[in-house]
Amino acid sequence: MTISILFGTKNHSTYAEEICSLIEHAAKQRGTGIAKRKPSYIKTKFENENAVIALDGDQLVGFCYVEVWEDKKYVANSGLIVHPDYRGQGLAKKIKAKAFELSREKYPGSKLFGITTSLPVMKINSELGYKPVTFSELTQDETFWNGCKSCPNYDILTRNNRTNCLCTGMLFDPNRPNDKTKEEKEIVDHE
């Protein structure tokens, strides 16, 4: 098994329907909120080169994409998914790290954020330098929050005026010294 974790390109857009099916299946299995995405939306992520895909040959193994908000002030890594046959091998961490790398390369001054109910994703985010934050520190772009409408917990979010939900908000701010990645801290320490 040789798994490749790649920055996605338009050539990978043929996987869009399969990715959407994986995300929907995982949401049903977990019984928690994962917003649905349409294949056309996933295709735009590949076309804009704002995606990471993991492949075992031609077999889809995993995926994550980048969303940009408020004129590049905020960037989210979303839709992290690993095929059930490949779980338990540390692939989610590798895919998320590659999406983090893509985000930092394309949008170096942007704050990276995510919302999740998944404890393993929270752990991965923490290892990348994200910190738990209140929702008020995340993008206030209505389009982002409208993406939560397909989540079964959307009523909780709206009932609380978007101040909290079952998800935990996490933020990496490259402008805060404590939010630097390990590699960035080593560079600063050696200057």
N, C-alpha and C positions, 0 to 999 in steps of 0.2 A: 504494500500500500504506500503510494507516494502521493501525498496531498500537497497541492500547490495553493497558496493563499496569495491572491493577486489583486492589484487595483483593477477594478472592473472597467471595461470599455464597451462601446456599442456592440461589439461582437458577442458579448455575453447576454445581450437582451433577450435571447431565445430562452433563457432560464426564468424569465419573469413570472410566467404562470405557475411553474413548479415552486418558485420561492413563495408566492402568495399562498399556495396550498399548504406548504410547510408551516408558514406563520399561522394560518387559520387552524390547522390541525393541532399545533402546539398550544394555542390559546384555549381550545376545547379541552385538551388533556389537562392543562394546569387549572382550568376553571377560573383563571384570573384575567385581568384586562390586558389584552394586546390589541391595539388598534388595527383594523383590517386595512390593507392596501390593495389597490387595483393593479393588475399587470401593466397597464399604461403608465402608472406612476413609477413603478419599479424600472420600467424601460427608460424613462427620462433620467433616472439616476445613473444608469449605465452610459447613456448618451452624453451626459454632462460630466462623466468620469468622477462621480461622487458615490462610488460603491466599492465594496470589497467582496470578492467571491472566493470560496474555497472549493476546489475540485479534486476529485480522485479520478484522474484521467478525464473522461467527459461527464462523470457522475457528480451531480451537485452535492456538496457536503455541508456548506454553510454560506452565510451571507450577512452583511451589515451595510447600511447606507448612511450618507451624510446629508443633512438638511441645513440650509442656511437661512437665518432669520435676522430681521431688523438691519438690513444692509451690511451683513457680515459681522455684526456686533456679537451675535450668538451662532453657534454651530452645534447641532445635535447628531450623535451617532445613534441610529435607530434601527429597528427591525433585525436585531441580532438573532440569528437562528442557526442551529446545527441539526442536521438530519439525524433522526433517532438512532440509526445504525452506527453513527459515528460519535455519539455522546460518551462522556466519561474519559476522553483522551486529551483534554485540555485545549480543544480546538476553539471553543468560545473565547477563551482568553487570547489566543493567537489572532483570531479574526478581529476582536475588539481592539487589540494593540495595533493591528494594521490599519483599522479605521481611524484610530487616534493619530497614527503617523500621517495618514492621508490628510486629515483635518488640520494638523499642525503645519504641514507643508503648504497646503492650498490657502489656509486662512490663519496665518501665524499670530495675529493680534486678537483673534476671536476668543470669546469665552466658550468653552465646550460644556454642554450639559446633557443630562438625560433624566428621564423619570422611569422608574421601574418598581415592580413588586417582587422581583426576583432577588433573593439573597445572594446567589452566586454572581449575578451581574453587579450587585452592589460591591461585592468583594473585589471583582475585577476592576471596577471603576476606582475604588479606593487605592488599589495597587498602582493605577495609572496616575494618581494624584488628585482625583476628584474628592470633593468634600460634600457631606450632606448639607443642604440649604433649604430655606423656606421657598415656596413657590414664587414669592415676590422677587427673588433674586434671579429668576429665570426669564426668558423672553416673555413679553406681554403681547406678542403678535397673535392676533385673533385666529389666524390661519393655523398656527400650531395647535392652539387649544381646541379648535374645531376638529382637528384630527383625532381627538379623544372621543368624539361622539359615537364611534362604533364600539367603544369599550363598554362592557357591562357595568362598569363602575362610574360611568359618566354622571349619573344622577348624584352621586356623592360629591363629585367635583363641583358641579353646579350648585348644589344645595349649600356648599361651603364657600360660595363666591370665589372659587379657584384659589383658596388659601391652603387647602389640603385635600388629600384623597387617600386611597390605599397605596398609591405609588409614593416613593421617596424621590425627592428632587436631589440631584447631585450636580456639582459644578466644578470645572477646572478653569481657573482664571490665570492666564499666563502673566498677568500684571501683578499678581500677589506672590511675594517671595516663597511663602509656604506651599504654594500650589505648583511649584516647578517639578518637573519630572526628575527622577534620579540622575539621568544623564545631564540635564540642565544644571542641577545643583553641583555636580562634579566639575563642570566647565567653569561655573562661577567660583568655586572653591580654588581652582587652579589659576585664576586670573590675577 
